[in-house]
């Protein structure tokens, strides 16, 4: 047991606010975590953590020591990585947006695990905002523009988007041939998980983007529900093309204003700004970039 491990344990406890969850993340016994923290506080002569039966929080001294430890750990990992090219190993916790995971990630995952056999991958599925530090997640894969300034984003893809509606809806409301005609139509509203606000429809007109909010009677917060609402004839939606390719091919959805396409959707890997990009996250992000590049090259 060395001082570097003490720092790692202390940082994980501070971020997870739990001795038990820190022990699980680091895959060491709970008793070892307790002993390491006791030894660290005794050596420093300062109380770093306030413990209750329900939670753990940093003291004033603990806050200062946490900031120093995060910097030191990042510097040490970077220094070691510059002198050796060891195979990444250990636990990698990721959280993926569901439709992206099912369409792009899971089919190719066996190849990633074969390439990086020493990585143990824990995968969660969500569209919501995830508190990476509090929940012990190393990185997330999300669609859309980066909103959270506390996160660093690495873009891995830009996905083509389309505006679509069902034949039943278009038969009832008519097929718009320009943005002026579109103004009388109805959309399915998609609510941002970050702000709770309606995301407007966007159209590329020359070298500018036009944003339009249409009337709507249905609002949703999930991608699957969004597409299903369009299939049910509830209004116009804008989605990545991969998500509706089959429905466009078999006629269950029709393209609307194809000459005025939505801007492409950015796909990014996000991780906390106060974390050095670990080798595990780096190889995972590199692999995601390869996966999306193959898709876009088809």
Kinemage of the C-alpha trace (Angstrom):
@kinemage 1
@onewidth
@group {chain A} dominant
@subgroup {mainchain}
@vectorlist {calphas} color= white
{ca unk a 1} P 0.000 0.000 0.000
{ca unk a 2} L 1.551 3.368 -0.963
{ca unk a 3} L 0.643 7.016 -0.764
{ca unk a 4} L -0.578 7.043 -4.357
{ca unk a 5} L -3.177 4.417 -3.480
{ca unk a 6} L -4.181 6.454 -0.429
{ca unk a 7} L -4.806 9.442 -2.703
{ca unk a 8} L -6.785 7.322 -5.166
{ca unk a 9} L -8.958 5.957 -2.372
{ca unk a 10} L -9.487 9.381 -0.808
{ca unk a 11} L -10.475 10.940 -4.158
{ca unk a 12} L -12.924 8.126 -4.907
{ca unk a 13} L -14.534 8.386 -1.458
{ca unk a 14} L -14.856 12.144 -1.868
{ca unk a 15} L -16.489 11.775 -5.271
{ca unk a 16} L -18.778 8.872 -4.407
{ca unk a 17} L -19.497 10.114 -0.851
{ca unk a 18} L -19.367 6.532 0.285
{ca unk a 19} L -16.685 4.159 1.585
{ca unk a 20} L -18.588 1.145 0.273
{ca unk a 21} L -19.067 2.500 -3.240
{ca unk a 22} L -15.442 3.618 -3.377
{ca unk a 23} L -14.346 0.112 -2.393
{ca unk a 24} L -16.589 -1.404 -5.072
{ca unk a 25} L -15.268 0.973 -7.750
{ca unk a 26} L -11.641 0.284 -6.869
{ca unk a 27} L -12.309 -3.422 -6.335
{ca unk a 28} L -10.633 -3.580 -2.934
{ca unk a 29} L -12.074 -4.647 0.447
{ca unk a 30} L -14.137 -2.136 2.429
{ca unk a 31} L -11.832 -2.672 5.425
{ca unk a 32} L -8.798 -1.730 3.309
{ca unk a 33} L -10.474 1.541 2.302
{ca unk a 34} L -11.204 2.351 5.941
{ca unk a 35} L -7.656 1.568 7.038
{ca unk a 36} L -6.080 3.592 4.239
{ca unk a 37} L -8.167 6.636 5.118
{ca unk a 38} L -7.366 6.289 8.812
{ca unk a 39} L -3.660 6.096 8.033
{ca unk a 40} L -3.847 9.094 5.656
{ca unk a 41} L -5.602 11.309 8.209
{ca unk a 42} L -3.178 10.262 10.968
{ca unk a 43} L -0.148 11.021 8.814
{ca unk a 44} L -1.498 14.428 7.754
{ca unk a 45} L -2.741 15.265 11.238
{ca unk a 46} L -6.026 16.516 9.783
{ca unk a 47} L -9.585 15.297 9.495
{ca unk a 48} L -10.464 15.074 5.805
{ca unk a 49} L -13.904 13.470 5.922
{ca unk a 50} L -16.996 13.925 8.066
{ca unk a 51} L -18.766 10.594 8.437
{ca unk a 52} L -22.375 10.004 9.435
{ca unk a 53} L -24.479 6.855 9.264
{ca unk a 54} L -25.905 7.998 5.927
{ca unk a 55} L -23.253 10.023 4.127
{ca unk a 56} L -19.647 11.136 3.861
{ca unk a 57} L -18.610 14.704 3.085
{ca unk a 58} L -15.359 16.619 2.842
{ca unk a 59} L -14.161 18.884 5.630
{ca unk a 60} L -12.569 22.244 4.802
{ca unk a 61} L -9.140 20.576 4.937
{ca unk a 62} L -10.523 17.705 2.885
{ca unk a 63} L -11.671 20.058 0.101
{ca unk a 64} L -8.181 21.526 -0.191
{ca unk a 65} L -6.493 18.119 -0.114
{ca unk a 66} L -8.950 16.726 -2.687
{ca unk a 67} L -8.017 19.419 -5.223
{ca unk a 68} L -4.317 18.707 -4.733
{ca unk a 69} L -4.800 14.944 -5.031
{ca unk a 70} L -6.782 15.223 -8.288
{ca unk a 71} L -3.954 17.253 -9.834
{ca unk a 72} L -1.236 14.928 -8.525
{ca unk a 73} L -2.979 11.766 -9.724
{ca unk a 74} L -3.535 13.268 -13.180
{ca unk a 75} L 0.112 14.385 -13.406
{ca unk a 76} L 1.421 10.989 -12.300
{ca unk a 77} L -0.773 9.060 -14.730
{ca unk a 78} L 0.262 11.373 -17.563
{ca unk a 79} L 3.952 11.054 -16.645
{ca unk a 80} L 3.812 7.264 -16.521
{ca unk a 81} L 1.875 7.094 -19.761
{ca unk a 82} L 4.483 9.146 -21.602
{ca unk a 83} L 7.207 6.555 -20.849
{ca unk a 84} L 5.352 3.339 -21.478
{ca unk a 85} L 2.605 2.028 -23.682
{ca unk a 86} L 1.046 -0.499 -21.369
{ca unk a 87} L -2.250 -2.110 -22.270
{ca unk a 88} L -5.121 -0.232 -20.514
{ca unk a 89} L -6.671 -2.303 -17.766
{ca unk a 90} L -9.211 -2.106 -14.985
{ca unk a 91} L -12.833 -1.052 -14.586
{ca unk a 92} L -14.358 1.377 -17.094
{ca unk a 93} L -17.831 2.693 -16.268
{ca unk a 94} L -19.646 4.237 -19.237
{ca unk a 95} L -23.166 5.516 -19.776
{ca unk a 96} L -24.615 5.410 -23.291
{ca unk a 97} L -27.624 6.957 -24.985
{ca unk a 98} L -29.863 3.978 -25.693
{ca unk a 99} L -30.507 4.135 -29.443
{ca unk a 100} L -26.854 4.901 -30.156
{ca unk a 101} L -25.820 1.965 -27.979
{ca unk a 102} L -28.155 -0.516 -29.649
{ca unk a 103} L -27.463 0.570 -33.237
{ca unk a 104} L -23.728 1.334 -33.186
{ca unk a 105} L -22.026 0.174 -29.994
{ca unk a 106} L -23.333 -3.240 -28.961
{ca unk a 107} L -22.886 -4.975 -32.350
{ca unk a 108} L -19.177 -4.098 -32.389
{ca unk a 109} L -18.479 -4.464 -28.679
{ca unk a 110} L -17.026 -8.018 -28.846
{ca unk a 111} L -14.223 -6.700 -31.069
{ca unk a 112} L -13.411 -3.944 -28.552
{ca unk a 113} L -13.332 -6.400 -25.648
{ca unk a 114} L -11.083 -8.745 -27.623
{ca unk a 115} L -8.729 -5.878 -28.452
{ca unk a 116} L -8.631 -4.668 -24.825
{ca unk a 117} L -9.001 -7.885 -22.863
{ca unk a 118} L -7.816 -6.336 -19.580
{ca unk a 119} L -10.624 -3.769 -19.451
{ca unk a 120} L -13.768 -4.635 -17.485
{ca unk a 121} L -16.671 -2.645 -18.903
{ca unk a 122} L -19.764 -1.573 -16.938
{ca unk a 123} L -22.435 -0.069 -19.228
{ca unk a 124} L -25.456 2.003 -18.235
{ca unk a 125} L -28.191 3.318 -20.536
{ca unk a 126} L -29.692 6.792 -20.160
{ca unk a 127} L -30.846 9.943 -21.944
{ca unk a 128} L -30.757 11.985 -18.731
{ca unk a 129} L -27.959 14.162 -17.427
{ca unk a 130} L -25.589 12.026 -15.386
{ca unk a 131} L -23.522 13.345 -12.481
{ca unk a 132} L -20.361 11.520 -13.494
{ca unk a 133} L -18.404 12.300 -10.332
{ca unk a 134} L -21.215 11.523 -7.892
{ca unk a 135} L -22.297 8.361 -9.729
{ca unk a 136} L -18.785 7.062 -10.367
{ca unk a 137} L -19.096 7.094 -14.176
{ca unk a 138} L -15.933 7.597 -16.241
{ca unk a 139} L -17.562 8.912 -19.417
{ca unk a 140} L -20.875 9.208 -21.236
{ca unk a 141} L -21.866 9.099 -24.903
{ca unk a 142} L -24.481 11.679 -25.788
{ca unk a 143} L -26.129 13.240 -28.836
{ca unk a 144} L -26.533 16.988 -29.231
{ca unk a 145} L -24.634 20.146 -28.353
{ca unk a 146} L -22.580 20.168 -25.141
{ca unk a 147} L -24.488 22.120 -22.463
{ca unk a 148} L -22.635 21.397 -19.218
{ca unk a 149} L -19.539 23.611 -18.828
{ca unk a 150} L -18.198 21.272 -16.125
{ca unk a 151} L -17.698 18.592 -18.781
{ca unk a 152} L -15.120 18.161 -21.512
{ca unk a 153} L -16.486 16.831 -24.769
{ca unk a 154} L -14.681 14.896 -27.490
{ca unk a 155} L -16.744 14.779 -30.662
{ca unk a 156} L -16.763 11.326 -32.243
{ca unk a 157} L -19.330 11.808 -35.034
{ca unk a 158} L -21.730 14.069 -36.888
{ca unk a 159} L -24.887 12.178 -37.862
{ca unk a 160} L -27.100 13.141 -40.785
{ca unk a 161} L -30.605 14.162 -39.730
{ca unk a 162} L -33.920 14.171 -41.577
{ca unk a 163} L -37.327 15.783 -41.161
{ca unk a 164} L -40.109 13.199 -41.391
{ca unk a 165} L -43.820 12.618 -40.898
{ca unk a 166} L -46.221 9.730 -41.463
{ca unk a 167} L -48.264 9.323 -44.686
{ca unk a 168} L -51.457 9.613 -42.620
{ca unk a 169} L -50.377 12.953 -41.160
{ca unk a 170} L -49.342 14.342 -44.553
{ca unk a 171} L -52.587 13.157 -46.153
{ca unk a 172} L -54.523 15.053 -43.480
{ca unk a 173} L -52.406 18.222 -43.253
{ca unk a 174} L -50.789 18.395 -46.701
{ca unk a 175} L -47.157 18.233 -47.779
{ca unk a 176} L -45.324 21.540 -47.118
{ca unk a 177} L -43.125 22.732 -49.972
{ca unk a 178} L -41.403 25.609 -48.126
{ca unk a 179} L -40.935 27.022 -44.614
{ca unk a 180} L -43.853 29.392 -45.034
{ca unk a 181} L -46.195 26.462 -45.723
{ca unk a 182} L -44.661 24.561 -42.798
{ca unk a 183} L -45.835 27.240 -40.355
{ca unk a 184} L -49.392 25.853 -40.384
{ca unk a 185} L -48.236 22.324 -39.515
{ca unk a 186} L -47.961 20.459 -36.227
{ca unk a 187} L -44.826 18.990 -34.641
{ca unk a 188} L -44.131 16.502 -31.900
{ca unk a 189} L -42.178 18.459 -29.304
{ca unk a 190} L -38.918 17.041 -27.987
{ca unk a 191} L -38.011 18.320 -24.516
{ca unk a 192} L -34.336 18.827 -23.695
{ca unk a 193} L -33.139 16.686 -20.787
{ca unk a 194} L -30.744 19.501 -19.855
{ca unk a 195} L -33.191 22.435 -19.753
{ca unk a 196} L -36.674 20.950 -20.025
{ca unk a 197} L -37.336 23.306 -22.927
{ca unk a 198} L -38.706 22.432 -26.348
{ca unk a 199} L -36.016 21.906 -28.980
{ca unk a 200} L -37.092 23.784 -32.144
{ca unk a 201} L -37.027 22.288 -35.609
{ca unk a 202} L -33.973 23.463 -37.552
{ca unk a 203} L -33.515 23.807 -41.310
{ca unk a 204} L -30.452 24.603 -43.412
{ca unk a 205} L -31.265 27.522 -45.713
{ca unk a 206} L -28.215 28.448 -47.748
{ca unk a 207} L -25.431 29.191 -45.267
{ca unk a 208} L -27.711 29.781 -42.252
{ca unk a 209} L -29.853 27.718 -39.899
{ca unk a 210} L -33.538 28.634 -39.486
{ca unk a 211} L -35.184 27.587 -36.194
{ca unk a 212} L -38.946 27.109 -36.116
{ca unk a 213} L -41.290 26.166 -33.296
{ca unk a 214} L -44.540 24.657 -34.497
{ca unk a 215} L -47.703 24.096 -32.509
{ca unk a 216} L -47.815 20.718 -30.812
{ca unk a 217} L -50.241 18.658 -28.772
{ca unk a 218} L -47.725 15.987 -27.745
{ca unk a 219} L -44.343 16.478 -26.046
{ca unk a 220} L -41.840 13.709 -25.258
{ca unk a 221} L -38.465 13.286 -23.567
{ca unk a 222} L -37.209 10.066 -25.189
{ca unk a 223} L -35.927 9.310 -28.687
{ca unk a 224} L -37.977 6.120 -29.036
{ca unk a 225} L -41.181 7.903 -28.032
{ca unk a 226} L -40.336 10.760 -30.410
{ca unk a 227} L -40.095 8.434 -33.402
{ca unk a 228} L -43.143 6.405 -32.371
{ca unk a 229} L -45.199 9.602 -32.123
{ca unk a 230} L -44.288 10.432 -35.713
{ca unk a 231} L -45.189 6.921 -36.853
{ca unk a 232} L -48.549 7.330 -35.112
{ca unk a 233} L -49.273 10.440 -37.189
{ca unk a 234} L -49.001 12.955 -34.352
{ca unk a 235} L -46.779 15.438 -36.170
{ca unk a 236} L -43.460 16.268 -37.800
{ca unk a 237} L -40.152 15.296 -36.161
{ca unk a 238} L -36.431 15.612 -36.855
{ca unk a 239} L -34.252 12.585 -36.093
{ca unk a 240} L -30.913 11.058 -37.142
{ca unk a 241} L -31.408 9.228 -40.437
{ca unk a 242} L -30.088 5.892 -39.124
{ca unk a 243} L -32.977 5.788 -36.668
{ca unk a 244} L -35.677 5.894 -39.390
{ca unk a 245} L -33.964 4.334 -42.420
{ca unk a 246} L -36.223 1.276 -42.333
{ca unk a 247} L -39.377 3.362 -41.866
{ca unk a 248} L -38.429 5.575 -44.832
{ca unk a 249} L -37.643 2.529 -46.956
{ca unk a 250} L -40.966 0.798 -46.312
{ca unk a 251} L -43.064 3.975 -46.513
{ca unk a 252} L -44.140 4.234 -42.883
{ca unk a 253} L -42.496 7.675 -42.824
{ca unk a 254} L -41.922 10.219 -45.580
{ca unk a 255} L -39.204 12.863 -45.835
{ca unk a 256} L -40.360 16.478 -45.440
{ca unk a 257} L -38.509 19.419 -47.067
{ca unk a 258} L -35.502 17.264 -48.052
{ca unk a 259} L -33.838 20.260 -49.746
{ca unk a 260} L -33.748 22.071 -46.372
{ca unk a 261} L -32.182 19.408 -44.137
{ca unk a 262} L -31.585 19.802 -40.406
{ca unk a 263} L -27.943 20.364 -39.412
{ca unk a 264} L -26.064 17.172 -38.532
{ca unk a 265} L -26.260 16.006 -34.923
{ca unk a 266} L -22.971 15.967 -32.975
{ca unk a 267} L -22.173 12.826 -30.981
{ca unk a 268} L -19.670 13.293 -28.156
{ca unk a 269} L -17.891 11.440 -25.386
{ca unk a 270} L -18.042 13.549 -22.214
{ca unk a 271} L -15.958 13.338 -19.046
{ca unk a 272} L -15.380 15.658 -16.044
{ca unk a 273} L -13.062 18.617 -16.625
{ca unk a 274} L -11.085 17.910 -13.443
{ca unk a 275} L -10.079 14.439 -14.612
{ca unk a 276} L -7.066 13.511 -16.663
{ca unk a 277} L -8.293 11.482 -19.638
{ca unk a 278} L -7.423 7.943 -18.553
{ca unk a 279} L -6.003 5.367 -20.941
{ca unk a 280} L -9.232 3.362 -20.599
{ca unk a 281} L -11.415 6.311 -21.616
{ca unk a 282} L -8.995 7.260 -24.392
{ca unk a 283} L -9.057 3.851 -26.097
{ca unk a 284} L -12.842 3.652 -25.715
{ca unk a 285} L -13.280 7.093 -27.301
{ca unk a 286} L -10.867 6.142 -30.110
{ca unk a 287} L -12.886 3.000 -30.765
{ca unk a 288} L -16.167 4.940 -30.823
{ca unk a 289} L -14.670 7.284 -33.398
{ca unk a 290} L -13.782 4.241 -35.550
{ca unk a 291} L -17.311 2.811 -35.201
{ca unk a 292} L -19.017 6.006 -36.348
{ca unk a 293} L -16.459 6.612 -39.101
{ca unk a 294} L -17.233 3.170 -40.566
{ca unk a 295} L -20.954 3.977 -40.478
{ca unk a 296} L -20.494 7.345 -42.206
{ca unk a 297} L -18.219 5.746 -44.812
{ca unk a 298} L -20.798 3.257 -45.968
